[in-house]
Amino acid sequence: MSDGSGMKVVVTGATGNVGTSVVRHLAQDPQVASVVGLARRVPDQAPPKTRWATVDLGSGEADSGALAEVFQGADAVVHLAWAFQPTHDPALTWRTNVLGSMRVFEAVAAAGVPVLVHASSVGAYSPGPKDRAVDESWPTHGWPDAAYCREKAYLERALDTFERDRPDVRVVRMRPAFLFKRESASEQRRIFGGRFLPGSITRPELLPFLPDIPGLRVQALHTDDAAEAYRLAVLTEVRGAFNLAADPPVDAELLGQMFDARTVRLPRTAARSAIAAAWNLHLLPASPHLFDAVLRLPLMDCTRARVELGWRPQHTATEVLEEFVLGMRAGAGDATEPLRGRKVG
């Protein structure tokens, strides 16, 4: 472990939406001596105290033994790496997300790393209420028809076993809401809307109305606020799961106010049929199965994060979405391959 001069923290998925913010927050902390960022494609520049290493968790070359060598001497591993696509090939995302995560867990144990902070998600939760918030005791069985939820829920069970077998490792599970920041706008447009979806479509004059779909009420959070929670989880003697979200919940009424557009009630079946048609034609990356899951996600109570981590989001959900939408219009991005900016339309 560290020699007393500061912590060494390894971050997987370090060049994505969450990873870039987590690396920056850790690098700015005086208690952290060094950060090792792992990614499939490393950038040309790095924050202070940070170095990059190339690792592809979906590759057979990234076995637990090789990862354990990278993890040697680390005081904590923050596991963020995740593949959202291809949604038409769930076996491929399973290989990266589930099998890759299992290798990370094994490597943490093999290298004797004392802290593992894992990126779970609101998507791990079983269907729940939209009119009240649930705490971390809500079941985490996911929505089985959506690959993202299925994979997040499976890893919750894997961590149950890991914690039972390795009580010497302090395991923290972060369950954030949907995460946005200006720099992630282009990446998230590509992942969920498609490479050629124009960012200009988010202009108010092009949105005379917004669909109001029953059940479409979710939570959002600024990625930097989530990163601060990850930093606190690394440095604070806590264990277990933490919900992370900002107020207010996001629904058609809030979006209508943002875009100055009237809302029109749209049945679930009509919305799902349109999404399914576009997805089946490979025109839309986001699957109808994920749409089904979103309609069933519970709202989360974040009391535990406030009390035990001393965490509070600095941005409201409205501010988060406004920043993200402006980023989409501008084709905003960052200096990493996943976050590269691109303006369309």
Secondary structure, 3 states (H helix, E strand, C coil): CCCCCCEEEEEECCCCHHHHHHHHHHHCCCCEEEEEEEECCCCCCCCCCEEEEECCCCCCCCCHHHHHHHHCCCCEEEECCCCCCCCCCHHHHHHHHHHHHHHHHHHHHHHCCCEEEEECCHHHCCCCCCCCEECCCCCCCCCCCCHHHHHHHHHHHHHHHHHHHCCCCEEEEEEECEEECHHHHHHHHHHHHCCCCCHHHHCHHHCCEEEECCCCCEEEEEHHHHHHHHHHHHHCCCCEEEEECEEEEECHHHHHHHHCCEEEECCHHHHHHHHHHHHHCCCCCCCHHHHHHHCCCCEECCHHHHHHHCCCCCCCHHHHHHHHHHHHHHCCCCCCCCCCCCCCC
